[in-house]
Structures are given as C-alpha cells and as structure tokens.
Amino acid sequence: MSENNSLLTIRNVVKHFDISGGLLEQLAIQGGKIVRVRTIVRAVNDVSFSIYPGETLSVVGESGCGKSTLARAILGLYPPESGEIVYRNKRIDHLTPNQMLPTGRRCR
C-alpha cells in the first residue's frame, strides 16, 4: 500500500528526556575538576510504522521501554526531538494544542 493511503504514519520519531535535575545536582568531580554531568533518558529512538484503514497495531514491550511515551508523542502531549507524525496525510508533530483540536475532532 502507498504511504499516502495510511491513516497514521510515524517516521523516525525520537523522544529524549533530560532528568539531570538542577545545576547543583549536575555537578560532579572527575579527575580533580568540577564538571557538569547530564543524564538523558532515550525513551523513544527512531520509531517508524504506518497504519492503514482496517489494520490494528499493537505496541508490545517491557515496562519502561517507551510505549506510553510514543503514544503521548503521537497525541501531541510530548513534542518529539525529531521525526514526523502524519495523520491522514497531514503532518501534526509541530502543531500547538489549539491547532490539534480539529484533528482530534476528526478522529471521533
């Protein structure tokens, strides 16, 4: 099937979280010097798929593997670092919550 016929297409979606905390929590001593250490959680890394009319997709994995984060990125609750989310041939990953409202109404 052509990607143009898909209901939802996810292309190379990436979502990371910086959980480093405040500046003081990021400071550490390494080799006798004070350095800033950041902690990044790579929740979703380069996910791609398409869903076509009449299809069902299951996302399966261990707890903490990024299933809910991917769903939240698709819904626009978490903006992805990179990649594209296309719903009915319209790119939606860059829309504001107000701009997403008509898209949500069309899903019903």
Secondary structure as UniProt FT lines:
FT   HELIX           3..5
FT   STRAND          8..18
FT   HELIX           23..26
FT   STRAND          27..30
FT   TURN            31..32
FT   STRAND          33..36
FT   STRAND          40..51
FT   TURN            53..54
FT   TURN            63..64
FT   HELIX           67..75
FT   STRAND          82..87
FT   TURN            88..89
FT   STRAND          90..91
FT   TURN            93..94
FT   HELIX           97..107
//
